[in-house]
């Protein structure tokens, strides 16, 4: 009798754990990830680059800033949560104007990426990546 109760308890725990796992995965599944290269040049003068293949912030002086627009589109048939992550040497220098927002199906949003070089930045090329993660809403 004790064995039967233990077996029923064990099966119940397995069913509950499986249900939570499915719900967690269903609610937080990643639909798509888009990645873009970022480049910023710290120099003694200012310059612009209008390249569209990557986020090229151009040239700034130490303590200077530059912006680039990133157009994000939801190409799926359901609302999605959009999260923007930065990495690389530029990660701490670049911030999006908005983050962790919801995009409806076929909606686009213009996100301004702002890069600010620290006052003590040395002259040179700095790179990084921007990752746009689309998650189920």
N, CA, C and O atoms as CSV, one atom per row, in Angstrom:
chain,resi,resn,atom,element,x,y,z
A,1,UNK,N,N,0.816,-1.196,0.000
A,1,UNK,CA,C,0.000,0.000,0.000
A,1,UNK,C,C,0.865,1.267,0.000
A,1,UNK,O,O,0.576,2.227,-0.715
A,2,UNK,N,N,1.943,1.255,0.823
A,2,UNK,CA,C,2.827,2.417,0.859
A,2,UNK,C,C,3.521,2.606,-0.480
A,2,UNK,O,O,3.749,3.733,-0.919
A,3,UNK,N,N,3.852,1.502,-1.121
A,3,UNK,CA,C,4.503,1.572,-2.428
A,3,UNK,C,C,3.588,2.247,-3.450
A,3,UNK,O,O,4.052,3.058,-4.250
A,4,UNK,N,N,2.298,1.920,-3.431
A,4,UNK,CA,C,1.333,2.489,-4.364
A,4,UNK,C,C,1.179,3.998,-4.137
A,4,UNK,O,O,1.129,4.771,-5.094
A,5,UNK,N,N,1.104,4.410,-2.868
A,5,UNK,CA,C,1.006,5.836,-2.548
A,5,UNK,C,C,2.256,6.582,-3.002
A,5,UNK,O,O,2.161,7.679,-3.552
A,6,UNK,N,N,3.413,5.996,-2.776
A,6,UNK,CA,C,4.670,6.622,-3.199
A,6,UNK,C,C,4.726,6.734,-4.714
A,6,UNK,O,O,5.191,7.743,-5.245
A,7,UNK,N,N,4.255,5.705,-5.418
A,7,UNK,CA,C,4.245,5.726,-6.877
A,7,UNK,C,C,3.306,6.810,-7.404
A,7,UNK,O,O,3.664,7.537,-8.331
A,8,UNK,N,N,2.121,6.927,-6.829
A,8,UNK,CA,C,1.157,7.961,-7.235
A,8,UNK,C,C,1.739,9.343,-6.957
A,8,UNK,O,O,1.613,10.241,-7.789
A,9,UNK,N,N,2.369,9.526,-5.806
A,9,UNK,CA,C,2.998,10.804,-5.460
A,9,UNK,C,C,4.101,11.147,-6.463
A,9,UNK,O,O,4.170,12.279,-6.941
A,10,UNK,N,N,4.951,10.194,-6.781
A,10,UNK,CA,C,6.043,10.405,-7.727
A,10,UNK,C,C,5.513,10.776,-9.118
A,10,UNK,O,O,6.038,11.689,-9.755
A,11,UNK,N,N,4.493,10.083,-9.582
A,11,UNK,CA,C,3.900,10.373,-10.894
A,11,UNK,C,C,3.263,11.762,-10.895
A,11,UNK,O,O,3.374,12.497,-11.876
A,12,UNK,N,N,2.599,12.120,-9.797
A,12,UNK,CA,C,1.984,13.446,-9.691
A,12,UNK,C,C,3.040,14.549,-9.779
A,12,UNK,O,O,2.849,15.545,-10.478
A,13,UNK,N,N,4.144,14.365,-9.071
A,13,UNK,CA,C,5.234,15.350,-9.113
A,13,UNK,C,C,5.794,15.464,-10.530
A,13,UNK,O,O,6.074,16.568,-10.996
A,14,UNK,N,N,5.961,14.338,-11.216
A,14,UNK,CA,C,6.478,14.348,-12.595
A,14,UNK,C,C,5.534,15.080,-13.537
A,14,UNK,O,O,5.988,15.837,-14.395
A,15,UNK,N,N,4.244,14.871,-13.395
A,15,UNK,CA,C,3.253,15.531,-14.248
A,15,UNK,C,C,3.263,17.045,-13.997
A,15,UNK,O,O,3.230,17.831,-14.944
A,16,UNK,N,N,3.307,17.447,-12.741
A,16,UNK,CA,C,3.326,18.874,-12.403
A,16,UNK,C,C,4.606,19.524,-12.924
A,16,UNK,O,O,4.557,20.611,-13.498
A,17,UNK,N,N,5.740,18.875,-12.732
A,17,UNK,CA,C,7.016,19.419,-13.220
A,17,UNK,C,C,7.006,19.534,-14.739
A,17,UNK,O,O,7.492,20.525,-15.285
A,18,UNK,N,N,6.468,18.550,-15.420
A,18,UNK,CA,C,6.384,18.593,-16.881
A,18,UNK,C,C,5.486,19.733,-17.347
A,18,UNK,O,O,5.805,20.423,-18.316
A,19,UNK,N,N,4.376,19.929,-16.665
A,19,UNK,CA,C,3.457,21.010,-17.030
A,19,UNK,C,C,4.132,22.374,-16.877
A,19,UNK,O,O,4.004,23.231,-17.751
A,20,UNK,N,N,4.846,22.574,-15.778
A,20,UNK,CA,C,5.560,23.844,-15.580
A,20,UNK,C,C,6.650,24.040,-16.627
A,20,UNK,O,O,6.862,25.156,-17.103
A,21,UNK,N,N,7.334,22.974,-16.983
A,21,UNK,CA,C,8.381,23.063,-18.001
A,21,UNK,C,C,7.786,23.476,-19.346
A,21,UNK,O,O,8.333,24.347,-20.023
A,22,UNK,N,N,6.689,22.870,-19.731
A,22,UNK,CA,C,6.029,23.210,-20.998
A,22,UNK,C,C,5.534,24.650,-20.973
A,22,UNK,O,O,5.716,25.380,-21.948
A,23,UNK,N,N,4.913,25.069,-19.881
A,23,UNK,CA,C,4.433,26.448,-19.777
A,23,UNK,C,C,5.587,27.443,-19.841
A,23,UNK,O,O,5.481,28.468,-20.514
A,24,UNK,N,N,6.671,27.158,-19.158
A,24,UNK,CA,C,7.831,28.050,-19.174
A,24,UNK,C,C,8.381,28.171,-20.588
A,24,UNK,O,O,8.611,29.280,-21.070
A,25,UNK,N,N,8.592,27.057,-21.247
A,25,UNK,CA,C,9.125,27.061,-22.608
A,25,UNK,C,C,8.165,27.769,-23.558
A,25,UNK,O,O,8.591,28.562,-24.398
A,26,UNK,N,N,6.868,27.484,-23.426
A,26,UNK,CA,C,5.864,28.079,-24.302
A,26,UNK,C,C,5.840,29.600,-24.163
A,26,UNK,O,O,5.650,30.308,-25.152
A,27,UNK,N,N,6.031,30.108,-22.945
A,27,UNK,CA,C,5.952,31.548,-22.703
A,27,UNK,C,C,7.245,32.297,-22.994
A,27,UNK,O,O,7.203,33.504,-23.228
A,28,UNK,N,N,8.379,31.631,-22.987
A,28,UNK,CA,C,9.644,32.339,-23.129
A,28,UNK,C,C,10.480,31.866,-24.309
A,28,UNK,O,O,11.686,32.109,-24.350
A,29,UNK,N,N,9.868,31.207,-25.249
A,29,UNK,CA,C,10.600,30.693,-26.391
A,29,UNK,C,C,11.120,31.850,-27.260
A,29,UNK,O,O,10.434,32.853,-27.454
A,30,UNK,N,N,12.304,31.694,-27.760
A,30,UNK,CA,C,12.909,32.697,-28.637
A,30,UNK,C,C,12.467,32.412,-30.060
A,30,UNK,O,O,12.650,31.305,-30.566
A,31,UNK,N,N,11.884,33.416,-30.705
A,31,UNK,CA,C,11.428,33.255,-32.079
A,31,UNK,C,C,12.524,33.558,-33.087
A,31,UNK,O,O,12.668,32.855,-34.087
A,32,UNK,N,N,13.294,34.601,-32.824
A,32,UNK,CA,C,14.298,35.031,-33.797
A,32,UNK,C,C,15.350,35.863,-33.083
A,32,UNK,O,O,15.083,36.475,-32.049
A,33,UNK,N,N,16.542,35.875,-33.648
A,33,UNK,CA,C,17.635,36.703,-33.147
A,33,UNK,C,C,18.304,37.338,-34.361
A,33,UNK,O,O,18.665,36.646,-35.313
A,34,UNK,N,N,18.467,38.655,-34.319
A,34,UNK,CA,C,19.187,39.362,-35.378
A,34,UNK,C,C,20.384,40.038,-34.742
A,34,UNK,O,O,20.290,40.615,-33.659
A,35,UNK,N,N,21.513,39.957,-35.431
A,35,UNK,CA,C,22.755,40.497,-34.869
A,35,UNK,C,C,23.370,41.478,-35.860
A,35,UNK,O,O,23.413,41.227,-37.065
A,36,UNK,N,N,23.846,42.600,-35.326
A,36,UNK,CA,C,24.457,43.642,-36.138
A,36,UNK,C,C,25.819,44.007,-35.545
A,36,UNK,O,O,25.987,44.039,-34.326
A,37,UNK,N,N,26.779,44.280,-36.417
A,37,UNK,CA,C,28.085,44.758,-35.970
A,37,UNK,C,C,27.993,46.250,-35.651
A,37,UNK,O,O,27.236,46.985,-36.283
A,38,UNK,N,N,28.779,46.685,-34.656
A,38,UNK,CA,C,28.880,48.106,-34.315
A,38,UNK,C,C,30.339,48.533,-34.432
A,38,UNK,O,O,31.247,47.762,-34.120
A,39,UNK,N,N,30.557,49.769,-34.883
A,39,UNK,CA,C,31.900,50.320,-34.980
A,39,UNK,C,C,31.849,51.779,-34.552
A,39,UNK,O,O,30.947,52.521,-34.939
A,40,UNK,N,N,32.822,52.176,-33.755
A,40,UNK,CA,C,32.986,53.571,-33.352
A,40,UNK,C,C,34.473,53.880,-33.375
A,40,UNK,O,O,35.282,53.098,-32.876
A,41,UNK,N,N,34.831,55.011,-33.948
A,41,UNK,CA,C,36.234,55.433,-33.993
A,41,UNK,C,C,36.385,56.651,-33.096
A,41,UNK,O,O,35.688,57.652,-33.267
A,42,UNK,N,N,37.293,56.558,-32.148
A,42,UNK,CA,C,37.611,57.702,-31.295
A,42,UNK,C,C,38.831,58.378,-31.913
A,42,UNK,O,O,39.871,57.750,-32.112
A,43,UNK,N,N,38.689,59.667,-32.213
A,43,UNK,CA,C,39.725,60.400,-32.934
A,43,UNK,C,C,39.778,61.839,-32.424
A,43,UNK,O,O,39.044,62.214,-31.510
A,44,UNK,N,N,40.652,62.632,-33.028
A,44,UNK,CA,C,40.760,64.031,-32.626
A,44,UNK,C,C,39.808,64.925,-33.409
A,44,UNK,O,O,39.809,66.141,-33.220
A,45,UNK,N,N,38.996,64.340,-34.285
A,45,UNK,CA,C,37.990,65.095,-35.024
A,45,UNK,C,C,36.741,64.231,-35.233
A,45,UNK,O,O,36.733,63.040,-34.921
A,46,UNK,N,N,35.704,64.848,-35.761
A,46,UNK,CA,C,34.409,64.187,-35.938
A,46,UNK,C,C,34.252,63.769,-37.395
A,46,UNK,O,O,34.665,64.496,-38.298
A,47,UNK,N,N,33.651,62.588,-37.629
A,47,UNK,CA,C,33.378,62.119,-38.979
A,47,UNK,C,C,32.140,61.255,-39.003
A,47,UNK,O,O,31.740,60.707,-37.975
A,48,UNK,N,N,31.528,61.127,-40.173
A,48,UNK,CA,C,30.292,60.360,-40.319
A,48,UNK,C,C,30.492,59.206,-41.278
A,48,UNK,O,O,31.326,59.268,-42.182
A,49,UNK,N,N,29.714,58.151,-41.072
A,49,UNK,CA,C,29.701,57.014,-41.982
A,49,UNK,C,C,28.251,56.592,-42.127
A,49,UNK,O,O,27.584,56.310,-41.132
A,50,UNK,N,N,27.755,56.546,-43.358
A,50,UNK,CA,C,26.344,56.227,-43.586
A,50,UNK,C,C,26.141,54.781,-44.041
A,50,UNK,O,O,25.115,54.452,-44.638
A,51,UNK,N,N,27.111,53.930,-43.760
A,51,UNK,CA,C,26.994,52.518,-44.109
A,51,UNK,C,C,25.745,51.926,-43.461
A,51,UNK,O,O,25.450,52.211,-42.301
A,52,UNK,N,N,25.009,51.097,-44.215
A,52,UNK,CA,C,23.785,50.505,-43.663
A,52,UNK,C,C,23.946,49.045,-43.270
A,52,UNK,O,O,23.050,48.483,-42.641
A,53,UNK,N,N,25.072,48.410,-43.625
A,53,UNK,CA,C,25.249,46.997,-43.282
A,53,UNK,C,C,25.528,46.794,-41.796
A,53,UNK,O,O,25.299,45.708,-41.263
A,54,UNK,N,N,26.016,47.822,-41.134
A,54,UNK,CA,C,26.304,47.731,-39.708
A,54,UNK,C,C,26.041,49.080,-39.061
A,54,UNK,O,O,25.833,50.083,-39.744
A,55,UNK,N,N,26.054,49.089,-37.744
A,55,UNK,CA,C,25.875,50.348,-37.016
A,55,UNK,C,C,27.244,51.014,-36.884
A,55,UNK,O,O,27.980,50.763,-35.930
A,56,UNK,N,N,27.564,51.848,-37.835
A,56,UNK,CA,C,28.841,52.559,-37.806
A,56,UNK,C,C,28.556,53.955,-37.271
A,56,UNK,O,O,27.908,54.765,-37.933
A,57,UNK,N,N,29.046,54.225,-36.071
A,57,UNK,CA,C,28.774,55.498,-35.422
A,57,UNK,C,C,29.683,56.620,-35.904
A,57,UNK,O,O,29.529,57.765,-35.480
A,58,UNK,N,N,30.620,56.307,-36.780
A,58,UNK,CA,C,31.519,57.324,-37.304
A,58,UNK,C,C,32.655,57.614,-36.333
A,58,UNK,O,O,33.040,56.765,-35.529
A,59,UNK,N,N,33.187,58.843,-36.426
A,59,UNK,CA,C,34.294,59.261,-35.557
A,59,UNK,C,C,33.796,60.296,-34.549
A,59,UNK,O,O,33.058,61.220,-34.891
A,60,UNK,N,N,34.213,60.116,-33.324
A,60,UNK,CA,C,33.889,61.066,-32.263
A,60,UNK,C,C,35.162,61.376,-31.482
A,60,UNK,O,O,36.126,60.611,-31.512
A,61,UNK,N,N,35.149,62.485,-30.798
A,61,UNK,CA,C,36.261,62.830,-29.910
A,61,UNK,C,C,36.005,62.198,-28.546
A,61,UNK,O,O,34.861,61.858,-28.245
A,62,UNK,N,N,37.017,62.031,-27.721
A,62,UNK,CA,C,36.773,61.514,-26.367
A,62,UNK,C,C,35.719,62.370,-25.655
A,62,UNK,O,O,35.811,63.597,-25.633
A,63,UNK,N,N,34.735,61.713,-25.084
A,63,UNK,CA,C,33.626,62.410,-24.437
A,63,UNK,C,C,32.495,62.742,-25.392
A,63,UNK,O,O,31.451,63.230,-24.961
A,64,UNK,N,N,32.681,62.490,-26.677
A,64,UNK,CA,C,31.668,62.795,-27.680
A,64,UNK,C,C,30.656,61.676,-27.824
A,64,UNK,O,O,30.814,60.594,-27.257
A,65,UNK,N,N,29.615,61.955,-28.591
A,65,UNK,CA,C,28.572,60.953,-28.800
A,65,UNK,C,C,28.122,60.938,-30.259
A,65,UNK,O,O,28.371,61.871,-31.022
A,66,UNK,N,N,27.451,59.847,-30.614
A,66,UNK,CA,C,26.921,59.670,-31.951
A,66,UNK,C,C,25.694,58.776,-31.852
A,66,UNK,O,O,25.583,57.970,-30.928
A,67,UNK,N,N,24.781,58.916,-32.792
A,67,UNK,CA,C,23.574,58.093,-32.790
A,67,UNK,C,C,23.381,57.436,-34.143
A,67,UNK,O,O,23.812,57.950,-35.176
A,68,UNK,N,N,22.729,56.300,-34.111
A,68,UNK,CA,C,22.300,55.588,-35.332
A,68,UNK,C,C,20.926,55.022,-35.048
A,68,UNK,O,O,20.630,54.620,-33.923
A,69,UNK,N,N,20.092,54.993,-36.069
A,69,UNK,CA,C,18.754,54.425,-35.929
A,69,UNK,C,C,18.750,52.979,-36.393
A,69,UNK,O,O,19.370,52.622,-37.394
A,70,UNK,N,N,18.040,52.169,-35.644
A,70,UNK,CA,C,17.881,50.753,-35.948
A,70,UNK,C,C,16.383,50.502,-36.100
A,70,UNK,O,O,15.621,50.688,-35.150
A,71,UNK,N,N,15.961,50.083,-37.284
A,71,UNK,CA,C,14.542,49.812,-37.523
A,71,UNK,C,C,14.294,48.333,-37.263
A,71,UNK,O,O,14.875,47.465,-37.914
A,72,UNK,N,N,13.420,48.064,-36.299
A,72,UNK,CA,C,13.124,46.698,-35.879
A,72,UNK,C,C,11.703,46.360,-36.307
A,72,UNK,O,O,10.766,47.110,-36.035
A,73,UNK,N,N,11.554,45.227,-36.978
A,73,UNK,CA,C,10.240,44.823,-37.497
A,73,UNK,C,C,9.847,43.459,-36.957
A,73,UNK,O,O,10.674,42.552,-36.856
A,74,UNK,N,N,8.575,43.327,-36.613
A,74,UNK,CA,C,8.013,42.031,-36.225
A,74,UNK,C,C,7.393,41.418,-37.472
A,74,UNK,O,O,6.331,41.851,-37.919
A,75,UNK,N,N,8.046,40.422,-38.028
A,75,UNK,CA,C,7.576,39.769,-39.251
A,75,UNK,C,C,6.758,38.514,-38.958
A,75,UNK,O,O,6.461,37.737,-39.866
A,76,UNK,N,N,6.396,38.317,-37.701
A,76,UNK,CA,C,5.649,37.126,-37.300
A,76,UNK,C,C,4.177,37.472,-37.114
A,76,UNK,O,O,3.808,38.646,-37.108
A,77,UNK,N,N,3.344,36.461,-36.962
A,77,UNK,CA,C,1.896,36.669,-36.872
A,77,UNK,C,C,1.396,36.810,-35.439
A,77,UNK,O,O,0.192,36.718,-35.197
A,78,UNK,N,N,2.289,37.029,-34.496
A,78,UNK,CA,C,1.890,37.187,-33.097
A,78,UNK,C,C,2.708,38.302,-32.465
A,78,UNK,O,O,3.803,38.605,-32.940
A,79,UNK,N,N,2.199,38.919,-31.402
A,79,UNK,CA,C,2.987,39.942,-30.707
A,79,UNK,C,C,4.240,39.314,-30.098
A,79,UNK,O,O,4.211,38.174,-29.633
A,80,UNK,N,N,5.325,40.058,-30.105
A,80,UNK,CA,C,6.584,39.569,-29.555
A,80,UNK,C,C,7.223,40.618,-28.651
A,80,UNK,O,O,7.060,41.821,-28.853
A,81,UNK,N,N,7.953,40.134,-27.654
A,81,UNK,CA,C,8.746,41.015,-26.805
A,81,UNK,C,C,10.116,41.144,-27.456
A,81,UNK,O,O,10.725,40.146,-27.842
A,82,UNK,N,N,10.592,42.367,-27.576
A,82,UNK,CA,C,11.889,42.627,-28.194
A,82,UNK,C,C,12.863,43.075,-27.104
A,82,UNK,O,O,12.580,43.987,-26.327
A,83,UNK,N,N,14.007,42.411,-27.070
A,83,UNK,CA,C,15.061,42.761,-26.115
A,83,UNK,C,C,16.325,43.049,-26.916
A,83,UNK,O,O,16.692,42.291,-27.814
A,84,UNK,N,N,16.985,44.156,-26.578
A,84,UNK,CA,C,18.206,44.555,-27.270
A,84,UNK,C,C,19.379,44.389,-26.313
A,84,UNK,O,O,19.371,44.910,-25.198
A,85,UNK,N,N,20.399,43.643,-26.777
A,85,UNK,CA,C,21.592,43.390,-25.967
A,85,UNK,C,C,22.815,43.845,-26.737
A,85,UNK,O,O,22.879,43.688,-27.956
A,86,UNK,N,N,23.786,44.408,-26.031
A,86,UNK,CA,C,25.040,44.805,-26.662
A,86,UNK,C,C,26.179,43.991,-26.064
A,86,UNK,O,O,26.116,43.554,-24.915
A,87,UNK,N,N,27.233,43.795,-26.877
A,87,UNK,CA,C,28.402,43.060,-26.396
A,87,UNK,C,C,29.642,43.634,-27.067
A,87,UNK,O,O,29.550,44.409,-28.019
A,88,UNK,N,N,30.796,43.240,-26.556
A,88,UNK,CA,C,32.063,43.709,-27.109
A,88,UNK,C,C,32.561,44.960,-26.405
A,88,UNK,O,O,32.020,45.368,-25.378
A,89,UNK,N,N,33.597,45.561,-26.970
A,89,UNK,CA,C,34.215,46.758,-26.371
A,89,UNK,C,C,33.240,47.915,-26.265
A,89,UNK,O,O,33.352,48.737,-25.355
A,90,UNK,N,N,32.268,47.993,-27.197
A,90,UNK,CA,C,31.306,49.099,-27.192
A,90,UNK,C,C,30.100,48.867,-26.280
A,90,UNK,O,O,29.270,49.762,-26.120
A,91,UNK,N,N,29.995,47.707,-25.697
A,91,UNK,CA,C,28.788,47.351,-24.938
A,91,UNK,C,C,28.422,48.382,-23.879
A,91,UNK,O,O,27.252,48.742,-23.753
A,92,UNK,N,N,29.382,48.853,-23.131
A,92,UNK,CA,C,29.074,49.802,-22.056
A,92,UNK,C,C,28.959,51.240,-22.568
A,92,UNK,O,O,28.564,52.134,-21.820
A,93,UNK,N,N,29.299,51.462,-23.824
A,93,UNK,CA,C,29.227,52.809,-24.400
A,93,UNK,C,C,27.934,53.055,-25.165
A,93,UNK,O,O,27.577,54.203,-25.432
A,94,UNK,N,N,27.233,51.984,-25.518
A,94,UNK,CA,C,26.055,52.097,-26.389
A,94,UNK,C,C,24.799,51.702,-25.624
A,94,UNK,O,O,24.788,50.719,-24.883
A,95,UNK,N,N,23.732,52.493,-25.819
A,95,UNK,CA,C,22.447,52.188,-25.177
A,95,UNK,C,C,21.312,52.473,-26.156
A,95,UNK,O,O,21.360,53.456,-26.895
A,96,UNK,N,N,20.288,51.616,-26.163
A,96,UNK,CA,C,19.124,51.877,-27.015
A,96,UNK,C,C,18.188,52.889,-26.363
A,96,UNK,O,O,18.149,53.002,-25.138
A,97,UNK,N,N,17.442,53.619,-27.171
A,97,UNK,CA,C,16.483,54.592,-26.638
A,97,UNK,C,C,15.332,53.900,-25.920
A,97,UNK,O,O,14.776,54.448,-24.968
A,98,UNK,N,N,14.972,52.706,-26.367
A,98,UNK,CA,C,13.954,51.879,-25.690
A,98,UNK,C,C,14.433,50.439,-25.711
A,98,UNK,O,O,15.183,50.033,-26.599
A,99,UNK,N,N,13.996,49.679,-24.730
A,99,UNK,CA,C,14.376,48.273,-24.656
A,99,UNK,C,C,13.251,47.504,-23.977
A,99,UNK,O,O,12.449,48.080,-23.242
A,100,UNK,N,N,13.197,46.213,-24.223
A,100,UNK,CA,C,12.172,45.345,-23.636
A,100,UNK,C,C,10.768,45.878,-23.917
A,100,UNK,O,O,10.022,46.213,-22.997
A,101,UNK,N,N,10.431,45.950,-25.181
A,101,UNK,CA,C,9.127,46.460,-25.595
A,101,UNK,C,C,8.392,45.402,-26.411
A,101,UNK,O,O,8.978,44.408,-26.840
A,102,UNK,N,N,7.111,45.635,-26.614
A,102,UNK,CA,C,6.267,44.699,-27.354
A,102,UNK,C,C,6.027,45.246,-28.754
A,102,UNK,O,O,5.691,46.417,-28.930
A,103,UNK,N,N,6.205,44.379,-29.744
A,103,UNK,CA,C,5.884,44.717,-31.129
A,103,UNK,C,C,4.726,43.845,-31.586
A,103,UNK,O,O,4.762,42.623,-31.444
A,104,UNK,N,N,3.712,44.475,-32.128
A,104,UNK,CA,C,2.571,43.748,-32.672
A,104,UNK,C,C,2.946,43.168,-34.037
A,104,UNK,O,O,3.942,43.592,-34.624
A,105,UNK,N,N,2.180,42.219,-34.553
A,105,UNK,CA,C,2.471,41.647,-35.870
A,105,UNK,C,C,2.552,42.740,-36.941
A,105,UNK,O,O,1.719,43.645,-36.975
A,106,UNK,N,N,3.543,42.650,-37.797
A,106,UNK,CA,C,3.785,43.587,-38.900
A,106,UNK,C,C,4.052,45.022,-38.442
A,106,UNK,O,O,3.954,45.950,-39.246
A,107,UNK,N,N,4.380,45.214,-37.189
A,107,UNK,CA,C,4.711,46.548,-36.670
A,107,UNK,C,C,6.223,46.751,-36.740
A,107,UNK,O,O,6.997,45.806,-36.585
A,108,UNK,N,N,6.626,47.985,-36.972
A,108,UNK,CA,C,8.041,48.337,-36.928
A,108,UNK,C,C,8.247,49.428,-35.889
A,108,UNK,O,O,7.336,50.192,-35.570
A,109,UNK,N,N,9.467,49.479,-35.373
A,109,UNK,CA,C,9.807,50.498,-34.377
A,109,UNK,C,C,11.202,51.005,-34.678
A,109,UNK,O,O,12.114,50.228,-34.959
A,110,UNK,N,N,11.355,52.306,-34.617
A,110,UNK,CA,C,12.648,52.933,-34.816
A,110,UNK,C,C,13.304,53.107,-33.441
A,110,UNK,O,O,12.794,53.836,-32.591
A,111,UNK,N,N,14.429,52.437,-33.236
A,111,UNK,CA,C,15.157,52.514,-31.971
A,111,UNK,C,C,16.453,53.279,-32.230
A,111,UNK,O,O,17.244,52.900,-33.094
A,112,UNK,N,N,16.659,54.337,-31.492
A,112,UNK,CA,C,17.882,55.110,-31.623
A,112,UNK,C,C,18.942,54.522,-30.706
A,112,UNK,O,O,18.744,54.404,-29.496
A,113,UNK,N,N,20.067,54.157,-31.300
A,113,UNK,CA,C,21.201,53.643,-30.537
A,113,UNK,C,C,22.155,54.814,-30.305
A,113,UNK,O,O,22.606,55.455,-31.254
A,114,UNK,N,N,22.454,55.083,-29.044
A,114,UNK,CA,C,23.306,56.206,-28.681
A,114,UNK,C,C,24.643,55.682,-28.173
A,114,UNK,O,O,24.693,54.888,-27.234
A,115,UNK,N,N,25.723,56.131,-28.802
A,115,UNK,CA,C,27.073,55.751,-28.386
A,115,UNK,C,C,27.747,56.977,-27.777
A,115,UNK,O,O,27.782,58.045,-28.389
A,116,UNK,N,N,28.283,56.815,-26.567
A,116,UNK,CA,C,28.983,57.905,-25.884
A,116,UNK,C,C,30.369,57.404,-25.499
A,116,UNK,O,O,30.506,56.463,-24.717
A,117,UNK,N,N,31.393,58.041,-26.057
A,117,UNK,CA,C,32.770,57.668,-25.726
A,117,UNK,C,C,33.145,58.321,-24.399
A,117,UNK,O,O,32.863,59.503,-24.200
A,118,UNK,N,N,33.767,57.587,-23.498
A,118,UNK,CA,C,34.186,58.185,-22.226
A,118,UNK,C,C,35.221,59.289,-22.451
A,118,UNK,O,O,35.914,59.308,-23.468
A,119,UNK,N,N,35.313,60.191,-21.504
A,119,UNK,CA,C,36.286,61.296,-21.585
A,119,UNK,C,C,37.722,60.779,-21.701
A,119,UNK,O,O,38.560,61.407,-22.348
A,120,UNK,N,N,37.999,59.648,-21.080
A,120,UNK,CA,C,39.369,59.121,-21.078
A,120,UNK,C,C,39.606,58.062,-22.164
A,120,UNK,O,O,40.587,57.322,-22.106
A,121,UNK,N,N,38.703,57.991,-23.158
A,121,UNK,CA,C,38.863,57.000,-24.234
A,121,UNK,C,C,40.101,57.313,-25.065
A,121,UNK,O,O,40.358,58.464,-25.418
A,122,UNK,N,N,40.850,56.283,-25.365
A,122,UNK,CA,C,42.036,56.439,-26.207
A,122,UNK,C,C,41.619,56.407,-27.673
A,122,UNK,O,O,40.614,55.790,-28.025
A,123,UNK,N,N,42.390,57.069,-28.523
A,123,UNK,CA,C,42.116,57.049,-29.956
A,123,UNK,C,C,42.185,55.616,-30.465
A,123,UNK,O,O,43.032,54.837,-30.030
A,124,UNK,N,N,41.296,55.275,-31.381
A,124,UNK,CA,C,41.302,53.937,-31.971
A,124,UNK,C,C,39.923,53.498,-32.417
A,124,UNK,O,O,38.939,54.224,-32.269
A,125,UNK,N,N,39.872,52.297,-32.964
A,125,UNK,CA,C,38.616,51.680,-33.415
A,125,UNK,C,C,38.064,50.803,-32.308
A,125,UNK,O,O,38.793,50.015,-31.705
A,126,UNK,N,N,36.788,50.939,-32.045
A,126,UNK,CA,C,36.110,50.135,-31.035
A,126,UNK,C,C,34.947,49.419,-31.718
A,126,UNK,O,O,34.207,50.021,-32.497
A,127,UNK,N,N,34.795,48.139,-31.421
A,127,UNK,CA,C,33.759,47.339,-32.065
A,127,UNK,C,C,32.897,46.622,-31.031
A,127,UNK,O,O,33.235,46.537,-29.850
A,128,UNK,N,N,31.803,46.127,-31.509
A,128,UNK,CA,C,30.894,45.356,-30.667
A,128,UNK,C,C,29.770,44.812,-31.519
A,128,UNK,O,O,29.799,44.906,-32.746
A,129,UNK,N,N,28.784,44.245,-30.860
A,129,UNK,CA,C,27.625,43.682,-31.556
A,129,UNK,C,C,26.348,44.110,-30.831
A,129,UNK,O,O,26.329,44.303,-29.615
A,130,UNK,N,N,25.296,44.250,-31.616
A,130,UNK,CA,C,23.953,44.470,-31.092
A,130,UNK,C,C,23.151,43.236,-31.453
A,130,UNK,O,O,23.102,42.830,-32.614
A,131,UNK,N,N,22.526,42.647,-30.455
A,131,UNK,CA,C,21.690,41.474,-30.683
A,131,UNK,C,C,20.249,41.858,-30.357
A,131,UNK,O,O,19.954,42.327,-29.258
A,132,UNK,N,N,19.352,41.652,-31.329
A,132,UNK,CA,C,17.926,41.912,-31.148
A,132,UNK,C,C,17.239,40.557,-31.001
A,132,UNK,O,O,17.226,39.754,-31.934
A,133,UNK,N,N,16.668,40.310,-29.823
A,133,UNK,CA,C,16.051,39.020,-29.509
A,133,UNK,C,C,14.543,39.201,-29.495
A,133,UNK,O,O,14.017,40.072,-28.803
A,134,UNK,N,N,13.848,38.363,-30.272
A,134,UNK,CA,C,12.388,38.363,-30.331
A,134,UNK,C,C,11.888,37.163,-29.526
A,134,UNK,O,O,12.218,36.017,-29.833
A,135,UNK,N,N,11.083,37.442,-28.484
A,135,UNK,CA,C,10.540,36.372,-27.641
A,135,UNK,C,C,9.010,36.392,-27.696
A,135,UNK,O,O,8.385,37.413,-27.983
A,136,UNK,N,N,8.442,35.237,-27.413
A,136,UNK,CA,C,6.978,35.119,-27.368
A,136,UNK,C,C,6.435,36.042,-26.274
A,136,UNK,O,O,7.007,36.140,-25.188
A,137,UNK,N,N,5.328,36.712,-26.579
A,137,UNK,CA,C,4.664,37.593,-25.617
A,137,UNK,C,C,3.643,36.812,-24.834
A,137,UNK,O,O,2.969,37.370,-23.968
